[in-house]
Amino acid sequence: MSTLKVNNIGKTTGSTQDTMKGLAKAWLEGDSNAVTDVSFNISGGTDHGTGDYSYSVTSSFSTQYTVQLGTPRTTVFDKGFNTNTARRTSSVLAFEIGDPHTQAQDDIDHIILANGDLA
């Protein structure tokens, strides 16, 4: 088996695949109080109330980016995520967690991953 070790990876002129676009530009594991256990490109979190969270991004995104709100860290698997468009900006990841059946929001630990171009 071979091992590839590099310090940097970048786009090659004329390449048909841009590897940089597929890399996560921000990620975190947060608890039910918006405190990050571990993170990348996240400067802090805010708990706005039951199941309502936002996280500031250290290096802002361009206007287009996606957030994979993943599976909450719980043994109850029927929790859902919604992007909070009222708070979401190029420098803030914002979302709500709740029960998709009852529409009630829940405080719960969570994992977030964001992809896109940085500004």
C-alpha positions as CSV (number, residue, x, y, z in Angstrom):
1,M,0.0,0.0,0.0
2,S,1.2,3.5,-0.8
3,T,0.9,6.6,1.3
4,L,0.6,10.1,-0.2
5,K,1.8,12.9,2.1
6,V,1.6,16.6,1.0
7,N,1.7,20.0,2.7
8,N,-0.4,21.7,0.1
9,I,-2.9,20.7,-2.6
10,G,-3.9,23.1,-5.3
11,K,-5.6,23.5,-8.7
12,T,-3.6,22.6,-11.8
13,T,-4.1,24.9,-14.8
14,G,-6.2,23.1,-17.4
15,S,-7.4,20.5,-14.9
16,T,-10.9,19.1,-15.4
17,Q,-11.4,18.7,-11.6
18,D,-11.1,21.5,-9.0
19,T,-10.2,19.6,-5.8
20,M,-10.3,22.7,-3.6
21,K,-14.1,23.2,-4.2
22,G,-14.9,19.8,-2.6
23,L,-13.0,20.4,0.6
24,A,-14.8,21.4,3.8
25,K,-14.2,25.1,4.6
26,A,-15.7,25.0,8.1
27,W,-16.9,22.2,10.5
28,L,-17.7,21.8,14.1
29,E,-19.1,19.6,16.9
30,G,-21.2,21.7,19.1
31,D,-23.1,20.9,22.3
32,S,-26.7,21.9,23.2
33,N,-25.4,25.3,24.4
34,A,-23.6,26.2,21.2
35,V,-20.2,25.5,22.8
36,T,-17.8,23.9,20.2
37,D,-16.0,20.7,21.3
38,V,-13.8,20.8,18.2
39,S,-14.0,23.0,15.1
40,F,-12.3,24.4,12.0
41,N,-12.8,28.0,10.8
42,I,-15.3,28.7,13.6
43,S,-14.7,31.6,16.0
44,G,-17.6,31.0,18.3
45,G,-21.3,30.0,18.8
46,T,-24.5,31.5,20.1
47,D,-27.5,29.7,21.6
48,H,-30.5,31.8,20.6
49,G,-33.0,29.6,22.5
50,T,-34.3,26.1,22.3
51,G,-32.8,24.4,19.3
52,D,-31.8,27.7,17.7
53,Y,-28.0,28.0,17.0
54,S,-25.6,30.2,15.0
55,Y,-21.8,30.0,14.6
56,S,-19.4,32.7,13.4
57,V,-17.0,31.7,10.6
58,T,-13.5,33.0,10.9
59,S,-12.9,33.3,7.1
60,S,-16.2,34.2,5.4
61,F,-17.7,32.4,2.5
62,S,-18.5,33.9,-0.9
63,T,-22.3,34.3,-1.4
64,Q,-22.7,30.7,-2.4
65,Y,-22.1,27.9,0.1
66,T,-23.8,24.8,1.4
67,V,-24.2,23.5,4.9
68,Q,-24.6,19.8,5.7
69,L,-26.4,19.8,9.0
70,G,-25.7,16.1,9.5
71,T,-27.1,13.8,12.1
72,P,-27.4,15.2,15.6
73,R,-25.3,13.4,18.2
74,T,-28.2,11.5,19.8
75,T,-29.7,8.1,20.2
76,V,-33.0,9.5,19.0
77,F,-32.7,9.4,15.2
78,D,-35.8,11.4,14.2
79,K,-34.3,14.9,14.7
80,G,-34.2,17.3,11.8
81,F,-32.3,20.5,10.8
82,N,-33.4,23.7,9.1
83,T,-31.3,26.5,8.0
84,N,-32.2,29.8,9.8
85,T,-32.3,32.1,6.8
86,A,-33.0,35.1,9.0
87,R,-29.5,34.8,10.6
88,R,-27.5,33.1,7.9
89,T,-24.9,35.2,6.2
90,S,-21.5,34.7,4.5
91,S,-19.9,34.8,7.9
92,V,-22.6,33.0,10.0
93,L,-23.9,29.4,9.9
94,A,-27.4,29.4,11.4
95,F,-29.8,26.6,11.9
96,E,-32.6,25.1,14.1
97,I,-32.9,21.5,15.3
98,G,-36.2,19.9,16.1
99,D,-38.6,17.0,15.8
100,P,-39.9,16.9,12.2
101,H,-43.1,15.2,13.4
102,T,-44.2,17.7,16.1
103,Q,-42.3,20.7,14.8
104,A,-41.0,21.3,18.3
105,Q,-37.4,22.6,18.5
106,D,-34.9,20.7,20.7
107,D,-31.6,21.5,22.4
108,I,-29.3,18.8,21.3
109,D,-25.6,18.2,20.5
110,H,-24.8,18.6,16.7
111,I,-22.3,18.2,14.0
112,I,-22.0,20.8,11.1
113,L,-20.0,20.8,7.9
114,A,-19.9,23.7,5.4
115,N,-18.5,23.6,1.8
116,G,-18.1,26.4,-0.8
117,D,-15.7,29.1,-1.9
118,L,-14.2,31.5,0.7
119,A,-14.5,35.2,0.0
